[in-house]
Amino acid sequence: FQREAGAIVVATGWDSFDPSIYAEYGYGRYPDVITNMQFERLTNSSGPTSGRVLRPSDHSVPKRIVFIQCVGSRDESIGRPFCSQVCCMASVKHATLFKHQVPDGQAYMFYIDVRAVGKGYEEFVRRSVEQDGHQFIRGRVSKVYDRGRQLIVRAEDTLLGTQVEVEADLVVLAAGVSARQDYAQLGRTLGITPDANGFYLEAR
């Protein structure tokens, strides 16, 4: 079987980063700290809540959600210096879906840099701020802890140079993506060269 083609797309999928390595975020300890993929399931009509965004702990509707970016991305201390490229826009989409479900809700986004790399993405981010009122706070989160039924997210606002604390009903971690564990074997089979992080390089 042979076919001539102008391009070949190798869609390998990816492995999701396990955010429990960041003990300070409380993933696996607090039921209302979840990953972006778990949030995606909540918004899916075939998911565990039939598409409704509900807190895992008590199945109540969250009014304040904090999204934490770059969890397992752009962090040389754990050997993951690369940007996963999809997390920023996924989080903005999730915040927008939440706002449409809960009009009186508030979404907060802690970020290093917002990387909107696709066509129309910058405009989408701007609309999320201007129309939906999402609050973007530049800075890394240092700790997530519980205070009664609330989660407290502590971070430094690097633009203002001050420490901030935000109360949240739900915290969503933008877990980075990794190359599949079998990337080396598949690369040899297909004759594709991976980069230092296991992602395949484009043929020139």
N, C-alpha and C positions, 0 to 999 in steps of 0.2 A: 504494500500500500504506500503510494508516494503522492505527495501534493506539493506544488510550488506555492510559496506564500511570501508576501512582502514583509511580514513581521510575525513573530511568535510571542504570545503572552503566556508566561509561566505563572499561574495563580496557585501559589503554594499554601496560602493561609498563613497563620502566625500563632505563636504561643503568647498568652497573656501573662504579664508579670504578677508575681504573688506579693501583694503589698504588706503582708504580715512582717516582712523584714524591717519595716519602719514601725517599731513598737510604739513610737510616740503618737501614731495616728489611731491606735486602738482597733485596727482591723482584726476581726476574729475574737475580740474581747467585748466590744460594744456592738449589739445587733444592728444598730442604726448607722453604723459606718459600713458602707457597701462600695463596690467597684462600679465603674462606668458600665461594664457589661451587665452587671446585676440590675442596674437602673434601666438599661435598655430592655431587659426582660420585663420589668415592671410596666413599661409603657407599651408593651406588645399585647395586642388583644388576646393572643393565645398564651400569655404568660400566667404566672401564679395568681395575679390579682385582676385578670381580665382587662389589662390596660390601665388600671387605676394606679396612681402613685400613692402608695401607703407605706407607713413606717413598718418595718419588719417586727419590731418589738410589740406593738399593740394594735397594729392595723388602723391607726388613725391617720388622717390626712395631714401631712406636714405643711406648715405655713412658712418655714424658713429653711432653705436648703443651702449648704455650703459645698461648692465644688473646689477640690484641691487639684491643681494641675501638676504635671511632671512628677508623678509618683512612679519611680523606676525609669525615668528618662532624664537626660541631662544631669546626671549625678556621677561624677568620676569616682566618688568615694566607694561606690559599690560596683565599679567597673562598667557603668552604662552611660557613657558620655554623649550618646547620640539622642537626637530628637525623634520621637515616634511619629510625628507629623500629622497624625489623625486626631489626637486627643483634644486639642483646643476646640476644633469645630464640633466634635462629638459632644463636648460639654456645653457649648453654646446651644446646640440643637436640643439637648436634654433640658437645659434651663428654660428654653422657649416652650417646649412641650409641657413642662411643669406649670409655667405661667398661664398657658391656655387652659389647663385643667383647673388651676387654683388662681383665679384672677387677683385675689387679694394676697397672694403669696409673694415672697421675696427671695430671689436667688443672689448669692454672693459667689464671686469667682476669685480665688487666690491664684496668681500666675507669676511666672518669671518674665516671659514675653508672650504676647498673643501672636501665634504664627498661623495666619490665615493665608494659606498658600494657593488656593484655587480661585477660579474665575467667580467673581461675585461674593467671595467669602468676606472681604473687608466690609462690604455693604451689609452683609448679614449680621456681622458683629455689631456694626454701628446701629442697626435697627433694634438689636436686642437691648442695647443701652437706652436709646431714645424712645422706643415704643413700649418695651416691656420693663424697663427700669432695672435691669440687672446691674449690680454693683461689682465693678472690677477693682480688685485691690492687689497692687503689685508687691509681692513678697512671699517668702517661703513660710509655710506653717511650721511652727516649732512643736506644737503639742495639741492634742485633742483629748479632752477629759470630760467626765460627766458631772453634772450638778443637778441631782434629782432626775427629772424627766428630760432635762435639756442636755445637749452636748455643747461644750464650750470650745471654740477654735481660737487658739492663740497664735499670733504671728506678728511680724514687723511690717508695717507699711513703709516700704523703702522710698516711696515718693515723698511722704510726709516726715519720715524719720521718727516715727512713733510706734509704740507697741499698741496692738489692737486686739480686742477680744470680741468674737461674734457668737451669739447664741444661735444654736441650730437644732431643728427637729430631726434633720437627716444630713449626713455628710457623705459625699460621693467622691471617691478617689479615682482620678484619671490614671488608671494603671497603664503603664507603657506596654508596647508590643515587642516581642522578640522573634527572631528568626526561628523557624521550626527546628526541633532538635535533630531531624534527619537532613538538614540542609546540605551537609557535606556530601553525603551519599547521593542525594538527588542531583547535586551540582555535577558530580563526576559522571553520572549517567547521562545527563543532558549536555555536558560540556560547557557548563556555565561557571564563571568564577565568582565567588562571594567576596564581599569586603571584609574588613577586620571584625565586623559585628555579625557576620553570617548572612547579610542581605545580599542578594545577587546584583552584580553590576550589569548595567545595560550594555548590550553589544553595540559597538560603533561601526 
